[in-house]
Amino acid sequence: MKHLLYILILAAMSFASMHEAAAQIKLVPKEKLDSIANPALSPEAGYLKFDKTVLTLPTMSEQDPPARMSFLMTNVSDKELRLTSLSTSCSCVTARSDRQTLKPGESATIKVTYYPEGHLGTFTHRVNIFTGGYKEPSALLKVNVHVENN
C-alpha cells in the first residue's frame, strides 16, 4: 500500500512538472516567423542591384578553412546612398563593405566570410544591408551551407 501511495505521489509530481513545462512553451504565430525569415525592406530597397543575392557553398567540413565570397552591389538610383551598417544572422558569418557611400551608378563589394567550425548541419545565413538610417534592411543576401562532421 505504501508503494502504491509513493507511486501516485510521484506520478502527480511528474504530471505537475510536465504541465508547468508545457505552460512555458510559447507558440510563435506563422506571420511572425515569416517576418523574421523575410523581413520587410526599407524604401531604399529598389535602389540597390546585386550580381547575385544567394550563394550556395559546396559541402564543407568543420575543419575546412573559412569560406570567403563577395557580392557586387550597385546604386541604381539617382541619389547618393550611405551604407549605415551590415548585420549577419549568425556569429559564424562576417560581412564588410569596401565603401560606405555610393553615388548613382557606383558599386561596392560586400565581402562575406563563413566559419564552419562548430556549425554542423544545413543552414541559410543572412547578411542584412542597411542604408539611409532605416530600421529595415535595404537588401538581404543569403548564404546556403552544409557542414558535415568528417
N, C-alpha and C positions, 0 to 999 in steps of 0.2 A: 504494500500500500504506500509506503514511504517512497519507493522508487517511482510509482505512478505519479504521485504528487510532485516529485522532483522533475519528472519529465514534462508534466503540464506547466510547471513554473518556467522551465527552460523554453518551452515552445511559446509561451506567452511573451517572454522577454525577446525571443528571436523575432516574433511577429511585430512587436513594438519597434524593434530596431529597424526591421525592413520597412515598416510603414514610415518611420522617421526619415530613412534614407530616400525613399521614394518621394517624400514631400520636398526634398531638397533638389530634385531633378527639375530643371527649368526647360520647358519646351520653347524653342525659338520659332516664331512664325516663318513660313516659307518666304514671304515678302522681305523679311529682314535678312535672311540668308542670301537671297538673290541680290539685295542691295549691297551686301558685303562682297559677294563674288563679282558683281558687275556694277560698281558704283556709278552714280550719276556723274557726268563730266561737266566741267566748267564751261562758261560761254565761249572760252577761247579754244575749245576742243577742235573746231574746224580749221584753226589757224596753223596747225602742225601736220606735216605729212612725213611718213616714215618709209624707209626702204623695205622694212618688214616690221610687224608688231608681235609676231610669235616666232620663237626659235625652239626647236626640239634638239636637245643634245643627244649624242649617241649614249648607249647604256654605259654607265660608269661603275667603278668600284670605289669603296670608301678610301682606298689607298691611292687612288689617282690624284694627280696634282689638280689644283683648281682649274676650272674651265673658264676661259676668257672669250668674250664675244662683244660685238658692238652693233649699235643701231644708228643709222644716219637719220637725223631729224632736220627738217627744213621748214622755215617760216614761210607759208604760202599766203599770208595776209598782206595787207598794205600798211600795217603798223608794226612798230618795234615791239618785240616780246621779251620779257625778262623772266628767266628761269629762276623761280624762287626757292624750289627745293626738289629733291628726289627722295623717295622712300621705297623700301622693299618690304615684301610680306614675310621675310624670314631673315634671321641674322646670318644665314648661310649664303646670302646674296648681297653683294655690294654694287653700287652704281654711282657713277660720277659723269659729269659733262665737261667737255673741253672748252665750253663757252657758257657765259651766264646771260648774255644779251644777244638777241638775233634781230638784225634789221630785216626788212622784207627781202625775201629771196635768199637769205643767208642760211647756212647749215651748221649743225653741231653734231658731234659724235657722242653718243651715250655709251660709255664703256661699262660693261657688266661682268662681274666675276662670280662664279658659283663654286662654293667649297663643299665637296661631297662628304668629308669626314663626319661621321656621327649622324648621317641623314639617310638611312636605308629606306627604300620604298620608291613609289612613283608620286611625283609632285608637279604642280603647276605653281610656280612662284611669279609674283607680280613686281613690276617696277612702276611706281606711280610718279608721274611727271607733273609738277605744279608750276603754273605761270601766273603772273599778274596778281598774286596775293589772294586768289580764290581758295576756299577751303576744300573744294572738289578738285580732283586732278584734271588736268587738261588732256592727258593721254595715259594709256595703260599699255605696258609692254609685258609679254608673258614669256617665261622660260619653262619649257617642259623637260623634266629629267627623270630618269630611272636609275637608282643606285642599288647595286647588288653587293652582297657580302661575299667577297672572293677570298 
